[in-house]
Amino acid sequence: MRLCYEYEVIEDDDELFVEFNSFPEIVCSVTSDEKQNGDVAKIAIDALTNALQARMDYSDVIPDPDKYKRDGSQICLFSPLISAKVLLYREFLKLDVSRAELARRIDCTATAVSRLFDLSHASRFDVILEAFDALGIELETEFKLTKIR
């Protein structure tokens, strides 16, 4: 499963905005040059990544991901690493385990646990899998080759 959230580009007079139904706090403007250069998707993913990280930093709930559709919808599709980190965080929050308790369960430091919830940190996938295991959850991963566009 890859984490996916749909967004829409809204035109209001001569201005363009990127909005996410699942994240009402995200409203970012897009210049006509950015749209012409094809930067809208990059702006959307940057805004969403920042919103996800902020929610993780403040122990806020992250909405369920949207279903991935190949119908031309405008979506932010995350890497398997970021997807796993966000899914781990969502389960961690549901189980109401403290970061200190998770660190104890996987025999690591609090800093190492913080890195598991840092979307900019290149955490090792085996450590993420160990954290899922410590929460009593098995993460099934599936990799398949799909030609895109």
C-alpha positions in Angstrom: 0.0 0.0 0.0 1.3 3.4 -0.9 0.0 6.5 0.9 -2.1 8.6 -1.4 -4.1 11.8 -0.9 -6.2 13.5 -3.6 -6.0 17.3 -4.1 -7.7 19.7 -6.4 -6.5 22.9 -8.1 -9.1 25.7 -7.6 -9.1 28.7 -9.9 -10.5 31.8 -8.3 -10.4 34.9 -10.5 -6.8 35.0 -11.7 -5.4 32.9 -8.7 -4.8 29.2 -8.4 -5.0 27.3 -5.1 -4.2 23.7 -4.1 -6.6 22.2 -1.6 -7.0 18.8 0.1 -10.4 17.7 1.4 -8.7 15.6 4.1 -6.4 18.4 5.2 -8.4 21.7 5.6 -5.3 23.4 6.9 -3.7 23.2 3.5 -4.4 26.0 1.1 -1.5 27.0 -1.0 -1.4 29.4 -3.9 0.2 28.5 -7.2 1.4 31.1 -9.6 0.6 30.8 -13.3 4.3 30.3 -14.0 4.4 27.4 -11.5 1.4 25.9 -13.2 2.9 26.4 -16.7 6.2 24.8 -15.5 4.3 21.8 -14.2 5.2 22.5 -10.6 1.7 22.1 -9.1 2.2 18.5 -8.1 5.5 19.3 -6.4 3.9 22.2 -4.5 1.0 19.9 -3.4 3.3 17.1 -2.2 5.5 19.6 -0.3 2.5 21.2 1.4 1.1 17.8 2.3 4.4 16.5 3.6 4.6 19.6 5.8 1.1 19.1 7.1 1.7 15.4 7.8 4.9 16.2 9.7 3.2 18.9 11.7 0.4 16.5 12.7 3.0 13.9 13.7 5.0 16.5 15.7 1.9 17.6 17.6 0.4 14.1 18.0 -2.6 14.9 15.9 -4.6 12.4 14.0 -3.8 11.8 10.3 -6.8 11.1 8.1 -7.3 7.8 6.3 -5.5 7.8 2.9 -7.5 8.1 -0.2 -7.9 5.1 -2.5 -5.3 5.1 -5.2 -6.9 5.5 -8.6 -5.3 5.5 -12.0 -8.0 7.7 -13.5 -6.1 10.9 -13.9 -7.1 12.3 -10.4 -4.6 14.7 -9.0 -2.9 12.8 -6.2 0.1 13.0 -3.9 1.6 9.5 -3.9 4.3 8.9 -1.3 7.3 6.6 -1.4 7.1 3.2 0.4 9.3 4.6 3.2 7.1 7.6 3.9 4.0 5.5 3.6 5.3 3.0 6.2 6.3 5.8 8.5 2.8 7.4 8.4 1.1 4.1 8.8 3.3 3.3 11.7 2.5 6.6 13.3 -1.3 6.1 12.8 -1.1 2.7 14.5 1.1 4.1 17.3 -1.4 6.8 17.9 -4.4 4.3 17.9 -2.7 2.1 20.5 -1.8 5.1 22.7 1.7 3.9 23.3 4.2 6.5 24.4 7.4 7.2 22.5 9.4 6.1 25.5 7.5 2.8 25.6 8.1 2.2 21.9 11.8 2.9 22.4 11.8 0.4 25.3 10.0 -2.3 23.2 12.5 -2.0 20.3 15.5 -1.4 22.6 16.5 1.9 21.1 16.8 5.5 22.2 14.1 8.1 22.2 16.0 9.9 19.4 15.8 6.8 17.2 12.0 6.6 17.8 11.7 10.3 16.9 13.5 9.5 13.6 10.8 6.9 12.8 8.3 9.8 12.8 10.5 12.2 10.9 9.5 12.1 7.2 12.8 13.7 6.1 14.9 11.1 7.8 16.0 8.1 5.8 15.1 5.4 8.4 16.1 1.9 7.8 13.1 -0.2 6.7 14.1 -3.1 9.1 13.8 -0.7 12.0 10.3 0.4 10.9 9.3 -3.3 10.6 10.7 -3.9 14.1 8.6 -1.0 15.4 5.4 -2.5 13.8 6.3 -5.8 15.3 6.7 -4.2 18.8 3.2 -2.8 18.4 1.9 -6.2 17.6 1.2 -5.4 13.9 2.6 -7.1 10.9 3.2 -4.8 7.9 2.7 -6.7 4.7 4.6 -5.2 1.8 4.1 -5.9 -1.8 6.3 -4.6 -4.6 5.3 -4.9 -8.2 6.4 -3.3 -11.4 3.9 -1.0 -13.0 4.6 1.1 -16.0 3.5 4.7 -15.2 2.4 7.0 -17.9 
